[in-house]
């Protein structure tokens, strides 16, 4: 007797079991995984470099003003192994941090030394700055007409430092990042850009206060910012 075509027993007499389908796993949005990855683990308080904020603080930009102060960096080792993973990550983080922050720190030092300094090949100074997240400013110190369509000034992601015009970085410094530089904004008179602040407490401004803003012509903070954050995170991985 031939087996029914609906039988689960094949014609050769062997038994055949239908494979079970794996249970469907609920989809987890990728962005939640990423947020959880960066949220887990606390930085080691014994390692100061892990506690550095993503955007440099005013103290980091201002420094102490002492000529004897210097930045002590571990040089990159290109021959032989590193003694530990943490030493490797710390060294590369601090080298990147110095490359990203030093140009603006030096630019602020120039203005603190000479508040009336004009634009140079390493620093741009903007005056008559009125701060309200979207800021207006004057480019008179550049000494020329800026062709914004081709200029690298105040690109999105550029880090800037601001100080009241009557202080010129002697006591007060506010650090901000250019959030947007719409072409129609910088081409109007006075020019305008959008910024966001390194610290929320710095966003409390007197709208009648006039400020001076400094931009380093060397370096580009945004190109190193996310790499530095990733190096800090990697130090907590096992």
DRENTIVEX-759994 format. One record per residue (C-alpha): residue in one letter; x, y, z. Coordinates in steps of 0.05 Angstrom, whole numbers, plus 5000, padded with zeros to 4 digits. Layout:
BEGIN
<rec><resn>A</resn><X>X</X><Y>Y</Y><Z>Z</Z></rec>
...
//
This chain:
BEGIN
<rec><resn>X</resn><X>5000</X><Y>5000</Y><Z>5000</Z></rec>
<rec><resn>X</resn><X>5028</X><Y>5066</Y><Z>4980</Z></rec>
<rec><resn>X</resn><X>5032</X><Y>5120</Y><Z>5033</Z></rec>
<rec><resn>X</resn><X>4985</X><Y>5177</Y><Z>5026</Z></rec>
<rec><resn>X</resn><X>5012</X><Y>5238</Y><Z>4992</Z></rec>
<rec><resn>X</resn><X>4996</X><Y>5275</Y><Z>5056</Z></rec>
<rec><resn>X</resn><X>5036</X><Y>5227</Y><Z>5101</Z></rec>
<rec><resn>X</resn><X>5097</X><Y>5252</Y><Z>5137</Z></rec>
<rec><resn>X</resn><X>5132</X><Y>5185</Y><Z>5124</Z></rec>
<rec><resn>X</resn><X>5172</X><Y>5186</Y><Z>5059</Z></rec>
<rec><resn>X</resn><X>5169</X><Y>5129</Y><Z>5009</Z></rec>
<rec><resn>X</resn><X>5235</X><Y>5099</Y><Z>5032</Z></rec>
<rec><resn>X</resn><X>5205</X><Y>5086</Y><Z>5100</Z></rec>
<rec><resn>X</resn><X>5249</X><Y>5135</Y><Z>5139</Z></rec>
<rec><resn>X</resn><X>5218</X><Y>5184</Y><Z>5186</Z></rec>
<rec><resn>X</resn><X>5223</X><Y>5258</Y><Z>5170</Z></rec>
<rec><resn>X</resn><X>5212</X><Y>5313</Y><Z>5220</Z></rec>
<rec><resn>X</resn><X>5195</X><Y>5382</Y><Z>5195</Z></rec>
<rec><resn>X</resn><X>5246</X><Y>5433</Y><Z>5221</Z></rec>
<rec><resn>X</resn><X>5219</X><Y>5484</Y><Z>5270</Z></rec>
<rec><resn>X</resn><X>5222</X><Y>5556</Y><Z>5252</Z></rec>
<rec><resn>X</resn><X>5262</X><Y>5598</Y><Z>5300</Z></rec>
<rec><resn>X</resn><X>5221</X><Y>5644</Y><Z>5343</Z></rec>
<rec><resn>X</resn><X>5219</X><Y>5715</Y><Z>5317</Z></rec>
<rec><resn>X</resn><X>5262</X><Y>5762</Y><Z>5358</Z></rec>
<rec><resn>X</resn><X>5234</X><Y>5831</Y><Z>5370</Z></rec>
<rec><resn>X</resn><X>5271</X><Y>5883</Y><Z>5329</Z></rec>
<rec><resn>X</resn><X>5312</X><Y>5932</Y><Z>5371</Z></rec>
<rec><resn>X</resn><X>5323</X><Y>6000</Y><Z>5339</Z></rec>
<rec><resn>X</resn><X>5396</X><Y>6011</Y><Z>5323</Z></rec>
<rec><resn>X</resn><X>5396</X><Y>6079</Y><Z>5355</Z></rec>
<rec><resn>X</resn><X>5375</X><Y>6050</Y><Z>5422</Z></rec>
<rec><resn>X</resn><X>5433</X><Y>6001</Y><Z>5419</Z></rec>
<rec><resn>X</resn><X>5481</X><Y>6058</Y><Z>5404</Z></rec>
<rec><resn>X</resn><X>5454</X><Y>6100</Y><Z>5461</Z></rec>
<rec><resn>X</resn><X>5459</X><Y>6042</Y><Z>5510</Z></rec>
<rec><resn>X</resn><X>5530</X><Y>6029</Y><Z>5487</Z></rec>
<rec><resn>X</resn><X>5552</X><Y>6100</Y><Z>5502</Z></rec>
<rec><resn>X</resn><X>5512</X><Y>6104</Y><Z>5567</Z></rec>
<rec><resn>X</resn><X>5540</X><Y>6042</Y><Z>5600</Z></rec>
<rec><resn>X</resn><X>5601</X><Y>6046</Y><Z>5645</Z></rec>
<rec><resn>X</resn><X>5626</X><Y>6105</Y><Z>5685</Z></rec>
<rec><resn>X</resn><X>5692</X><Y>6139</Y><Z>5672</Z></rec>
<rec><resn>X</resn><X>5750</X><Y>6124</Y><Z>5718</Z></rec>
<rec><resn>X</resn><X>5759</X><Y>6184</Y><Z>5764</Z></rec>
<rec><resn>X</resn><X>5832</X><Y>6167</Y><Z>5774</Z></rec>
<rec><resn>X</resn><X>5845</X><Y>6183</Y><Z>5700</Z></rec>
<rec><resn>X</resn><X>5833</X><Y>6258</Y><Z>5687</Z></rec>
<rec><resn>X</resn><X>5834</X><Y>6251</Y><Z>5611</Z></rec>
<rec><resn>X</resn><X>5770</X><Y>6209</Y><Z>5615</Z></rec>
<rec><resn>X</resn><X>5734</X><Y>6266</Y><Z>5651</Z></rec>
<rec><resn>X</resn><X>5749</X><Y>6318</Y><Z>5598</Z></rec>
<rec><resn>X</resn><X>5685</X><Y>6348</Y><Z>5568</Z></rec>
<rec><resn>X</resn><X>5672</X><Y>6338</Y><Z>5495</Z></rec>
<rec><resn>X</resn><X>5678</X><Y>6412</Y><Z>5482</Z></rec>
<rec><resn>X</resn><X>5736</X><Y>6447</Y><Z>5518</Z></rec>
<rec><resn>X</resn><X>5720</X><Y>6489</Y><Z>5579</Z></rec>
<rec><resn>X</resn><X>5737</X><Y>6563</Y><Z>5587</Z></rec>
<rec><resn>X</resn><X>5794</X><Y>6544</Y><Z>5634</Z></rec>
<rec><resn>X</resn><X>5825</X><Y>6499</Y><Z>5581</Z></rec>
<rec><resn>X</resn><X>5822</X><Y>6555</Y><Z>5530</Z></rec>
<rec><resn>X</resn><X>5845</X><Y>6610</Y><Z>5577</Z></rec>
<rec><resn>X</resn><X>5901</X><Y>6571</Y><Z>5612</Z></rec>
<rec><resn>X</resn><X>5936</X><Y>6603</Y><Z>5671</Z></rec>
<rec><resn>X</resn><X>5970</X><Y>6659</Y><Z>5632</Z></rec>
<rec><resn>X</resn><X>6037</X><Y>6638</Y><Z>5660</Z></rec>
<rec><resn>X</resn><X>6094</X><Y>6632</Y><Z>5611</Z></rec>
<rec><resn>X</resn><X>6122</X><Y>6574</Y><Z>5652</Z></rec>
<rec><resn>X</resn><X>6061</X><Y>6531</Y><Z>5639</Z></rec>
<rec><resn>X</resn><X>6068</X><Y>6478</Y><Z>5586</Z></rec>
<rec><resn>X</resn><X>6029</X><Y>6417</Y><Z>5561</Z></rec>
<rec><resn>X</resn><X>6063</X><Y>6352</Y><Z>5579</Z></rec>
<rec><resn>X</resn><X>6046</X><Y>6301</Y><Z>5525</Z></rec>
<rec><resn>X</resn><X>6068</X><Y>6230</Y><Z>5517</Z></rec>
<rec><resn>X</resn><X>6099</X><Y>6223</Y><Z>5447</Z></rec>
<rec><resn>X</resn><X>6070</X><Y>6174</Y><Z>5398</Z></rec>
<rec><resn>X</resn><X>6107</X><Y>6108</Y><Z>5398</Z></rec>
<rec><resn>X</resn><X>6118</X><Y>6082</Y><Z>5327</Z></rec>
<rec><resn>X</resn><X>6168</X><Y>6027</Y><Z>5345</Z></rec>
<rec><resn>X</resn><X>6152</X><Y>5971</Y><Z>5393</Z></rec>
<rec><resn>X</resn><X>6089</X><Y>5955</Y><Z>5433</Z></rec>
<rec><resn>X</resn><X>6055</X><Y>6000</Y><Z>5483</Z></rec>
<rec><resn>X</resn><X>6056</X><Y>5979</Y><Z>5556</Z></rec>
<rec><resn>X</resn><X>5980</X><Y>5978</Y><Z>5560</Z></rec>
<rec><resn>X</resn><X>5917</X><Y>5992</Y><Z>5522</Z></rec>
<rec><resn>X</resn><X>5902</X><Y>6051</Y><Z>5568</Z></rec>
<rec><resn>X</resn><X>5970</X><Y>6083</Y><Z>5556</Z></rec>
<rec><resn>X</resn><X>5958</X><Y>6078</Y><Z>5481</Z></rec>
<rec><resn>X</resn><X>5888</X><Y>6108</Y><Z>5484</Z></rec>
<rec><resn>X</resn><X>5909</X><Y>6163</Y><Z>5532</Z></rec>
<rec><resn>X</resn><X>5969</X><Y>6184</Y><Z>5489</Z></rec>
<rec><resn>X</resn><X>5929</X><Y>6188</Y><Z>5425</Z></rec>
<rec><resn>X</resn><X>5871</X><Y>6223</Y><Z>5458</Z></rec>
<rec><resn>X</resn><X>5916</X><Y>6277</Y><Z>5488</Z></rec>
<rec><resn>X</resn><X>5954</X><Y>6287</Y><Z>5422</Z></rec>
<rec><resn>X</resn><X>5888</X><Y>6297</Y><Z>5386</Z></rec>
<rec><resn>X</resn><X>5861</X><Y>6342</Y><Z>5441</Z></rec>
<rec><resn>X</resn><X>5922</X><Y>6386</Y><Z>5437</Z></rec>
<rec><resn>X</resn><X>5917</X><Y>6391</Y><Z>5361</Z></rec>
<rec><resn>X</resn><X>5844</X><Y>6410</Y><Z>5367</Z></rec>
<rec><resn>X</resn><X>5848</X><Y>6459</Y><Z>5424</Z></rec>
<rec><resn>X</resn><X>5917</X><Y>6492</Y><Z>5420</Z></rec>
<rec><resn>X</resn><X>5903</X><Y>6537</Y><Z>5360</Z></rec>
<rec><resn>X</resn><X>5844</X><Y>6571</Y><Z>5395</Z></rec>
<rec><resn>X</resn><X>5882</X><Y>6575</Y><Z>5461</Z></rec>
<rec><resn>X</resn><X>5940</X><Y>6610</Y><Z>5425</Z></rec>
<rec><resn>X</resn><X>5892</X><Y>6656</Y><Z>5388</Z></rec>
<rec><resn>X</resn><X>5860</X><Y>6677</Y><Z>5454</Z></rec>
<rec><resn>X</resn><X>5929</X><Y>6689</Y><Z>5484</Z></rec>
<rec><resn>X</resn><X>5945</X><Y>6737</Y><Z>5426</Z></rec>
<rec><resn>X</resn><X>5882</X><Y>6777</Y><Z>5438</Z></rec>
<rec><resn>X</resn><X>5893</X><Y>6778</Y><Z>5514</Z></rec>
<rec><resn>X</resn><X>5963</X><Y>6805</Y><Z>5502</Z></rec>
<rec><resn>X</resn><X>5940</X><Y>6857</Y><Z>5452</Z></rec>
<rec><resn>X</resn><X>5865</X><Y>6871</Y><Z>5455</Z></rec>
<rec><resn>X</resn><X>5869</X><Y>6916</Y><Z>5393</Z></rec>
<rec><resn>X</resn><X>5905</X><Y>6866</Y><Z>5349</Z></rec>
<rec><resn>X</resn><X>5882</X><Y>6860</Y><Z>5277</Z></rec>
<rec><resn>X</resn><X>5868</X><Y>6796</Y><Z>5239</Z></rec>
<rec><resn>X</resn><X>5929</X><Y>6753</Y><Z>5228</Z></rec>
<rec><resn>X</resn><X>5943</X><Y>6690</Y><Z>5188</Z></rec>
<rec><resn>X</resn><X>5932</X><Y>6649</Y><Z>5251</Z></rec>
<rec><resn>X</resn><X>5874</X><Y>6685</Y><Z>5283</Z></rec>
<rec><resn>X</resn><X>5809</X><Y>6720</Y><Z>5263</Z></rec>
<rec><resn>X</resn><X>5778</X><Y>6771</Y><Z>5309</Z></rec>
<rec><resn>X</resn><X>5705</X><Y>6793</Y><Z>5306</Z></rec>
<rec><resn>X</resn><X>5679</X><Y>6852</Y><Z>5346</Z></rec>
<rec><resn>X</resn><X>5613</X><Y>6884</Y><Z>5363</Z></rec>
<rec><resn>X</resn><X>5586</X><Y>6814</Y><Z>5376</Z></rec>
<rec><resn>X</resn><X>5515</X><Y>6812</Y><Z>5403</Z></rec>
<rec><resn>X</resn><X>5499</X><Y>6743</Y><Z>5432</Z></rec>
<rec><resn>X</resn><X>5430</X><Y>6711</Y><Z>5430</Z></rec>
<rec><resn>X</resn><X>5448</X><Y>6641</Y><Z>5403</Z></rec>
<rec><resn>X</resn><X>5444</X><Y>6673</Y><Z>5334</Z></rec>
<rec><resn>X</resn><X>5498</X><Y>6724</Y><Z>5337</Z></rec>
<rec><resn>X</resn><X>5515</X><Y>6786</Y><Z>5297</Z></rec>
<rec><resn>X</resn><X>5586</X><Y>6811</Y><Z>5289</Z></rec>
<rec><resn>X</resn><X>5632</X><Y>6858</Y><Z>5251</Z></rec>
<rec><resn>X</resn><X>5691</X><Y>6835</Y><Z>5208</Z></rec>
<rec><resn>X</resn><X>5724</X><Y>6903</Y><Z>5207</Z></rec>
<rec><resn>X</resn><X>5789</X><Y>6876</Y><Z>5235</Z></rec>
<rec><resn>X</resn><X>5799</X><Y>6832</Y><Z>5174</Z></rec>
<rec><resn>X</resn><X>5815</X><Y>6894</Y><Z>5134</Z></rec>
<rec><resn>X</resn><X>5782</X><Y>6867</Y><Z>5072</Z></rec>
<rec><resn>X</resn><X>5717</X><Y>6845</Y><Z>5041</Z></rec>
<rec><resn>X</resn><X>5704</X><Y>6772</Y><Z>5057</Z></rec>
<rec><resn>X</resn><X>5678</X><Y>6729</Y><Z>5000</Z></rec>
<rec><resn>X</resn><X>5637</X><Y>6682</Y><Z>5043</Z></rec>
<rec><resn>X</resn><X>5621</X><Y>6634</Y><Z>4986</Z></rec>
<rec><resn>X</resn><X>5694</X><Y>6612</Y><Z>4985</Z></rec>
<rec><resn>X</resn><X>5717</X><Y>6630</Y><Z>5055</Z></rec>
<rec><resn>X</resn><X>5735</X><Y>6577</Y><Z>5108</Z></rec>
<rec><resn>X</resn><X>5718</X><Y>6626</Y><Z>5164</Z></rec>
<rec><resn>X</resn><X>5667</X><Y>6604</Y><Z>5216</Z></rec>
<rec><resn>X</resn><X>5651</X><Y>6538</Y><Z>5183</Z></rec>
<rec><resn>X</resn><X>5600</X><Y>6493</Y><Z>5218</Z></rec>
<rec><resn>X</resn><X>5637</X><Y>6456</Y><Z>5273</Z></rec>
<rec><resn>X</resn><X>5689</X><Y>6511</Y><Z>5284</Z></rec>
<rec><resn>X</resn><X>5704</X><Y>6525</Y><Z>5357</Z></rec>
<rec><resn>X</resn><X>5705</X><Y>6598</Y><Z>5378</Z></rec>
<rec><resn>X</resn><X>5718</X><Y>6637</Y><Z>5442</Z></rec>
<rec><resn>X</resn><X>5680</X><Y>6699</Y><Z>5465</Z></rec>
<rec><resn>X</resn><X>5695</X><Y>6751</Y><Z>5518</Z></rec>
<rec><resn>X</resn><X>5663</X><Y>6817</Y><Z>5537</Z></rec>
<rec><resn>X</resn><X>5696</X><Y>6872</Y><Z>5495</Z></rec>
<rec><resn>X</resn><X>5718</X><Y>6910</Y><Z>5557</Z></rec>
<rec><resn>X</resn><X>5751</X><Y>6847</Y><Z>5585</Z></rec>
<rec><resn>X</resn><X>5787</X><Y>6817</Y><Z>5524</Z></rec>
<rec><resn>X</resn><X>5798</X><Y>6749</Y><Z>5556</Z></rec>
<rec><resn>X</resn><X>5832</X><Y>6775</Y><Z>5618</Z></rec>
<rec><resn>X</resn><X>5780</X><Y>6744</Y><Z>5664</Z></rec>
<rec><resn>X</resn><X>5722</X><Y>6717</Y><Z>5624</Z></rec>
<rec><resn>X</resn><X>5718</X><Y>6667</Y><Z>5567</Z></rec>
<rec><resn>X</resn><X>5659</X><Y>6631</Y><Z>5537</Z></rec>
<rec><resn>X</resn><X>5670</X><Y>6573</Y><Z>5490</Z></rec>
<rec><resn>X</resn><X>5621</X><Y>6558</Y><Z>5434</Z></rec>
<rec><resn>X</resn><X>5616</X><Y>6519</Y><Z>5369</Z></rec>
<rec><resn>X</resn><X>5589</X><Y>6545</Y><Z>5304</Z></rec>
<rec><resn>X</resn><X>5523</X><Y>6508</Y><Z>5293</Z></rec>
<rec><resn>X</resn><X>5506</X><Y>6538</Y><Z>5225</Z></rec>
<rec><resn>X</resn><X>5533</X><Y>6589</Y><Z>5177</Z></rec>
<rec><resn>X</resn><X>5478</X><Y>6602</Y><Z>5127</Z></rec>
<rec><resn>X</resn><X>5505</X><Y>6640</Y><Z>5067</Z></rec>
<rec><resn>X</resn><X>5448</X><Y>6690</Y><Z>5068</Z></rec>
<rec><resn>X</resn><X>5463</X><Y>6702</Y><Z>5141</Z></rec>
<rec><resn>X</resn><X>5538</X><Y>6719</Y><Z>5134</Z></rec>
<rec><resn>X</resn><X>5526</X><Y>6761</Y><Z>5072</Z></rec>
<rec><resn>X</resn><X>5479</X><Y>6809</Y><Z>5106</Z></rec>
<rec><resn>X</resn><X>5501</X><Y>6870</Y><Z>5145</Z></rec>
<rec><resn>X</resn><X>5518</X><Y>6857</Y><Z>5200</Z></rec>
<rec><resn>X</resn><X>5533</X><Y>6783</Y><Z>5187</Z></rec>
<rec><resn>X</resn><X>5499</X><Y>6729</Y><Z>5229</Z></rec>
<rec><resn>X</resn><X>5515</X><Y>6657</Y><Z>5248</Z></rec>
<rec><resn>X</resn><X>5484</X><Y>6606</Y><Z>5296</Z></rec>
<rec><resn>X</resn><X>5525</X><Y>6579</Y><Z>5354</Z></rec>
<rec><resn>X</resn><X>5515</X><Y>6532</Y><Z>5413</Z></rec>
<rec><resn>X</resn><X>5552</X><Y>6535</Y><Z>5478</Z></rec>
<rec><resn>X</resn><X>5599</X><Y>6486</Y><Z>5511</Z></rec>
<rec><resn>X</resn><X>5562</X><Y>6496</Y><Z>5577</Z></rec>
<rec><resn>X</resn><X>5489</X><Y>6513</Y><Z>5584</Z></rec>
<rec><resn>X</resn><X>5504</X><Y>6563</Y><Z>5640</Z></rec>
<rec><resn>X</resn><X>5543</X><Y>6605</Y><Z>5590</Z></rec>
<rec><resn>X</resn><X>5480</X><Y>6618</Y><Z>5549</Z></rec>
<rec><resn>X</resn><X>5454</X><Y>6670</Y><Z>5598</Z></rec>
<rec><resn>X</resn><X>5475</X><Y>6734</Y><Z>5564</Z></rec>
<rec><resn>X</resn><X>5458</X><Y>6808</Y><Z>5572</Z></rec>
<rec><resn>X</resn><X>5433</X><Y>6826</Y><Z>5501</Z></rec>
<rec><resn>X</resn><X>5462</X><Y>6896</Y><Z>5509</Z></rec>
<rec><resn>X</resn><X>5532</X><Y>6871</Y><Z>5525</Z></rec>
<rec><resn>X</resn><X>5583</X><Y>6877</Y><Z>5468</Z></rec>
<rec><resn>X</resn><X>5631</X><Y>6819</Y><Z>5459</Z></rec>
<rec><resn>X</resn><X>5694</X><Y>6802</Y><Z>5420</Z></rec>
<rec><resn>X</resn><X>5699</X><Y>6734</Y><Z>5386</Z></rec>
<rec><resn>X</resn><X>5763</X><Y>6697</Y><Z>5368</Z></rec>
<rec><resn>X</resn><X>5771</X><Y>6641</Y><Z>5317</Z></rec>
<rec><resn>X</resn><X>5836</X><Y>6603</Y><Z>5305</Z></rec>
<rec><resn>X</resn><X>5855</X><Y>6599</Y><Z>5231</Z></rec>
<rec><resn>X</resn><X>5891</X><Y>6533</Y><Z>5241</Z></rec>
<rec><resn>X</resn><X>5859</X><Y>6466</Y><Z>5258</Z></rec>
<rec><resn>X</resn><X>5787</X><Y>6444</Y><Z>5254</Z></rec>
<rec><resn>X</resn><X>5756</X><Y>6420</Y><Z>5319</Z></rec>
<rec><resn>X</resn><X>5698</X><Y>6381</Y><Z>5288</Z></rec>
<rec><resn>X</resn><X>5745</X><Y>6334</Y><Z>5250</Z></rec>
<rec><resn>X</resn><X>5775</X><Y>6309</Y><Z>5316</Z></rec>
<rec><resn>X</resn><X>5716</X><Y>6315</Y><Z>5363</Z></rec>
<rec><resn>X</resn><X>5683</X><Y>6248</Y><Z>5352</Z></rec>
<rec><resn>X</resn><X>5749</X><Y>6210</Y><Z>5350</Z></rec>
<rec><resn>X</resn><X>5767</X><Y>6237</Y><Z>5419</Z></rec>
<rec><resn>X</resn><X>5700</X><Y>6217</Y><Z>5447</Z></rec>
<rec><resn>X</resn><X>5709</X><Y>6147</Y><Z>5418</Z></rec>
<rec><resn>X</resn><X>5778</X><Y>6140</Y><Z>5450</Z></rec>
<rec><resn>X</resn><X>5749</X><Y>6157</Y><Z>5518</Z></rec>
<rec><resn>X</resn><X>5695</X><Y>6104</Y><Z>5508</Z></rec>
<rec><resn>X</resn><X>5744</X><Y>6051</Y><Z>5485</Z></rec>
<rec><resn>X</resn><X>5783</X><Y>6057</Y><Z>5550</Z></rec>
<rec><resn>X</resn><X>5723</X><Y>6028</Y><Z>5587</Z></rec>
<rec><resn>X</resn><X>5716</X><Y>5968</Y><Z>5542</Z></rec>
<rec><resn>X</resn><X>5741</X><Y>5899</Y><Z>5564</Z></rec>
//
